[in-house]
Amino acid sequence: MAQLDVDEFLRRFRNRAEAVRERGIPPLEGEARRTFIQSMEFDYMDYSLVGSARWAVEDGQLVLRIPLG
């Protein structure tokens, strides 16, 4: 099994957030367009939250601290 590089893990989430932000919207109309945009907004929020986390190992567990301010 590969070793977990937490800094690399968090960098991948930051990269995913940036990719979502830069991604274009395909030619969708109406409800499909709204659903796609909402999904992009959630993806960006999720990826950027994890990507901004500070980490530590406590009692053998990886702990991510996500700033909310």
URCORPE-V18570 format. One record per residue. N is the residue number from 1. SS is DSSP state (hx for helix, st for strand, lp for the rest). PHI is phi in whole degrees, 0 to 359 (* if undefined). D_LAST is the distance of its C-alpha to the last C-alpha in whole Angstrom. Layout:
n ss phi d_last
N SS PHI D_LAST
N SS PHI D_LAST
//
This chain:
n ss phi d_last
1 lp * 36
2 lp 288 34
3 lp 286 31
4 lp 275 28
5 lp 259 26
6 hx 296 22
7 hx 297 21
8 hx 294 24
9 hx 303 22
10 hx 291 19
11 hx 298 20
12 hx 299 22
13 hx 292 19
14 hx 297 17
15 hx 296 21
16 hx 295 21
17 hx 299 18
18 hx 295 20
19 hx 296 23
20 hx 295 22
21 hx 295 20
22 hx 272 24
23 lp 293 26
24 lp 281 28
25 lp 260 29
26 lp 293 33
27 lp 289 35
28 lp 245 34
29 lp 232 35
30 hx 57 34
31 hx 298 32
32 hx 299 32
33 hx 294 30
34 hx 299 28
35 hx 296 27
36 hx 297 27
37 hx 296 24
38 hx 298 22
39 hx 297 23
40 hx 298 22
41 hx 297 18
42 hx 294 18
43 hx 302 19
44 hx 299 17
45 hx 299 14
46 hx 298 15
47 hx 295 16
48 hx 289 13
49 hx 297 11
50 hx 294 14
51 hx 297 15
52 lp 268 11
53 lp 291 12
54 st 261 14
55 st 230 17
56 st 204 20
57 st 253 23
58 st 231 23
59 lp 52 27
60 lp 76 28
61 st 237 25
62 st 283 22
63 st 243 18
64 st 258 15
65 st 251 12
66 lp 254 9
67 lp 291 6
68 lp 254 4
69 lp 254 0
//
